[in-house]
Amino acid sequence: MTEKKLPQEEQGQDISRRDFLGLAGAVAGAVTLASVAGVHKSQASEHAPEEGGHRWGMLIDINLCIGCKYCTYACQAVNNLDDDMIYNVVTLETTTSGDTYYLSRNCMHCEDAPCVHVCPVGATYHRPDGIVTMDYDLCIGCRYCQVACPYDARVFNWREHDGVSCRVPAFGTPEVDPRPRGVMEKCTFCQHRIDAGLERGLTPGVDLSATPACVVACPTGARVFGDLNDPESPISKSLTENEVIIRLREELGTEPKVFYVPPQNI
Amino acid sequence: MQNTIVVPKFRIGSRRFDVFPLWIALLIAGLVFGAFGGYEVFRYGLQVTGLNNHVTWGLWIIVDLSSIALGGSAFVFGVMVYLLRLKRFEKVGRLAVLLGFLGYSTAGLVLLFDLGQPLRFWHPVVFWQHHSLLWEITMCVVLYLNVLIAELIPIIFEHPVFAEHPLMERFPILRKTSDVLLQFAHWLHKLGPLWAILGLTLSILHQASLGATYGMLTGRGIPFDPTAPVLFIISAMGGGTALLFLLSIFVFRVMRPGLVDDKTLYDVAKLAGGILLLWVYIRMWDWAVVNYYSVQQTITTQTELLDKIAPFSTSFWIGQILLGTVAGFVLLYAGRIKNWKVLGTTAVLPVILIVILRWDYNFSGLVASFSWDPFTPTIWLHSYTPTWQEWAVATGVISYWLLGFSLAARFLPFQSTMHSEHE
């Protein structure tokens, strides 16, 4: 098990030249941001890709998850996925004390994403806002990203998809273009909602139509989404409020942007 | 220098007959079977395979990795003939080039079926992502395949049909075309040292990267291994040379007696044996580092679980260490043993070793994968059974390899009439 207090307090001991340059850039960006916009320094990411840019993240409170899988179903409806294609997996797990809990898991949108490193054609890439996304027109379907992903977050499109997801319309309606057979797919944090929302002046994580479908569908509010660079965003506040935050398989150094509030009786 | 090709004949009773046509017919049947499987794959996609989101690389990847490794003698003998100027290996080196070409083209062929989007096979060549090992491997394999073609063309044009044929007298255009082609082949032959340098560079790069493809999988447990690149290079050199020795017995000793002397063939065996023993030495250190000097409970658990469903540890101790050691010593002492049946049989062992090594690297981390539970992490076992379509495609591409080799063994002279400046 790996535990941490807050993401901004746990930066590593070993700093490579790349990390140093990234850190220097981030500090410069953070100072500028703090002086211009009054943003608290601690919220600025060392990996912030551009000054003042967004950096989207998600927090899942395991204590609030009831395993209803509404997040799974909403994701399938919005992305128009077949029943056996799941971006958002909910599993029943066990704590060290033997208590069970539901672990809801989508793409971690890692800062140092193995799937981005291994893709031979650059079909999987980081957007400037940190979202790990796909260019489905480039993907050759080699599935190396699936082999490399430590979270089993990548899903292959094994068959031609015709028709609509069985989760439509109960959990939503398709919002993205269909993908061809034989490409790798993944959770994109509902980037289409974020982009469209920002264009309309909405705030992802606050305004529902600009927020990932899984977050909106969660009946217990276990999922919180927002801009990690914005101290006033719901996720930044949640990260500050919760004393213990964990990330999955943190020892691998992938720096996931999906955070978890662990069960109280670990 | 011998020019005659002796066709081995099988004897049933007092009758002796040439089984070559039957053998070719069998291989064509294999190709047809492969075509059926290939059609299903292209028509319906990878859903017809036994692959799934957990075990996403299967039988075809093993064929791919193994055929590339078994073509490893091409760069080894390119260096020996053109850079170290060991001219007595030239004819054996020509067979090595053929094996290299067949191995790499087989790999390309099988990968075409393994891609979810086969029509986008050219994307890595155009859309560069130079951080990716797979991109580097693709580029190296594509370039090296071209190098092998450049090396193979002069060998094919050694065939007398390109120099003299009755139709050439009747159609002068054929004569002119033949002259141009022969000149081109001669020019390519003269560039032998260049191809050797390119072959060595590209081979070392991608053979290592094939190991690193698995070696860098931090989240997969067993395959995460910094030694993997070295193990892949050396096993390709040793196994590829062992296969070359095995087929050299057939091509030179049986079919072209006198073309290559026995001492040269023994030296090929010795080289394979020496490399294999080096491989066993490094592999043992690799095992010791993982299992003795830095024991990780997760890897121990992963091994135990794999042992429950498959002879995983047995495949290491017997399939890799024992086979490698036995084959290494027998081949190393080929000059003393001088028993072609024993030596030929032994040379099969490294080929099996190559396949087992790649099989284990591929499947260990995929079949026994780690869960993400942060509190009580476990290892999940997944299953994979190849479907008939996968076996069909594998049979098809292996038939292609065998067909290419069989035709070459039967018809190519494997001796040079081209004299270049380096000779």
Boltz contact constraints between the chains, C-beta under 6 A:
constraints:
  - contact:
      token1: [A, 1]
      token2: [B, 374]
      max_distance: 6.0
  - contact:
      token1: [A, 1]
      token2: [B, 375]
      max_distance: 6.0
  - contact:
      token1: [A, 93]
      token2: [B, 373]
      max_distance: 6.0
  - contact:
      token1: [A, 94]
      token2: [B, 376]
      max_distance: 6.0
  - contact:
      token1: [A, 95]
      token2: [B, 375]
      max_distance: 6.0
  - contact:
      token1: [A, 96]
      token2: [B, 375]
      max_distance: 6.0
  - contact:
      token1: [A, 117]
      token2: [B, 131]
      max_distance: 6.0
  - contact:
      token1: [A, 118]
      token2: [B, 132]
      max_distance: 6.0
  - contact:
      token1: [A, 119]
      token2: [B, 129]
      max_distance: 6.0
  - contact:
      token1: [A, 119]
      token2: [B, 132]
      max_distance: 6.0
  - contact:
      token1: [A, 120]
      token2: [B, 124]
      max_distance: 6.0
  - contact:
      token1: [A, 120]
      token2: [B, 129]
      max_distance: 6.0
  - contact:
      token1: [A, 120]
      token2: [B, 132]
      max_distance: 6.0
  - contact:
      token1: [A, 120]
      token2: [B, 134]
      max_distance: 6.0
  - contact:
      token1: [A, 120]
      token2: [B, 135]
      max_distance: 6.0
  - contact:
      token1: [A, 120]
      token2: [B, 138]
      max_distance: 6.0
  - contact:
      token1: [A, 121]
      token2: [B, 123]
      max_distance: 6.0
  - contact:
      token1: [A, 121]
      token2: [B, 124]
      max_distance: 6.0
  - contact:
      token1: [A, 121]
      token2: [B, 127]
      max_distance: 6.0
  - contact:
      token1: [A, 121]
      token2: [B, 129]
      max_distance: 6.0
  - contact:
      token1: [A, 122]
      token2: [B, 127]
      max_distance: 6.0
  - contact:
      token1: [A, 122]
      token2: [B, 129]
      max_distance: 6.0
  - contact:
      token1: [A, 138]
      token2: [B, 127]
      max_distance: 6.0
  - contact:
      token1: [A, 140]
      token2: [B, 115]
      max_distance: 6.0
  - contact:
      token1: [A, 140]
      token2: [B, 117]
      max_distance: 6.0
  - contact:
      token1: [A, 140]
      token2: [B, 120]
      max_distance: 6.0
  - contact:
      token1: [A, 140]
      token2: [B, 123]
      max_distance: 6.0
  - contact:
      token1: [A, 141]
      token2: [B, 115]
      max_distance: 6.0
  - contact:
      token1: [A, 141]
      token2: [B, 116]
      max_distance: 6.0
  - contact:
      token1: [A, 141]
      token2: [B, 117]
      max_distance: 6.0
  - contact:
      token1: [A, 143]
      token2: [B, 56]
      max_distance: 6.0
  - contact:
      token1: [A, 144]
      token2: [B, 134]
      max_distance: 6.0
  - contact:
      token1: [A, 146]
      token2: [B, 56]
      max_distance: 6.0
  - contact:
      token1: [A, 150]
      token2: [B, 219]
      max_distance: 6.0
  - contact:
      token1: [A, 151]
      token2: [B, 372]
      max_distance: 6.0
  - contact:
      token1: [A, 156]
      token2: [B, 53]
      max_distance: 6.0
  - contact:
      token1: [A, 158]
      token2: [B, 46]
      max_distance: 6.0
  - contact:
      token1: [A, 158]
      token2: [B, 47]
      max_distance: 6.0
  - contact:
      token1: [A, 159]
      token2: [B, 47]
      max_distance: 6.0
  - contact:
      token1: [A, 181]
      token2: [B, 45]
      max_distance: 6.0
  - contact:
      token1: [A, 182]
      token2: [B, 45]
      max_distance: 6.0
  - contact:
      token1: [A, 182]
      token2: [B, 116]
      max_distance: 6.0
  - contact:
      token1: [A, 182]
      token2: [B, 117]
      max_distance: 6.0
  - contact:
      token1: [A, 183]
      token2: [B, 116]
      max_distance: 6.0
  - contact:
      token1: [A, 246]
      token2: [B, 374]
      max_distance: 6.0
  - contact:
      token1: [A, 248]
      token2: [B, 372]
      max_distance: 6.0
  - contact:
      token1: [A, 248]
      token2: [B, 374]
      max_distance: 6.0
  - contact:
      token1: [A, 252]
      token2: [B, 218]
      max_distance: 6.0
  - contact:
      token1: [A, 252]
      token2: [B, 219]
      max_distance: 6.0
  - contact:
      token1: [A, 266]
      token2: [B, 375]
      max_distance: 6.0
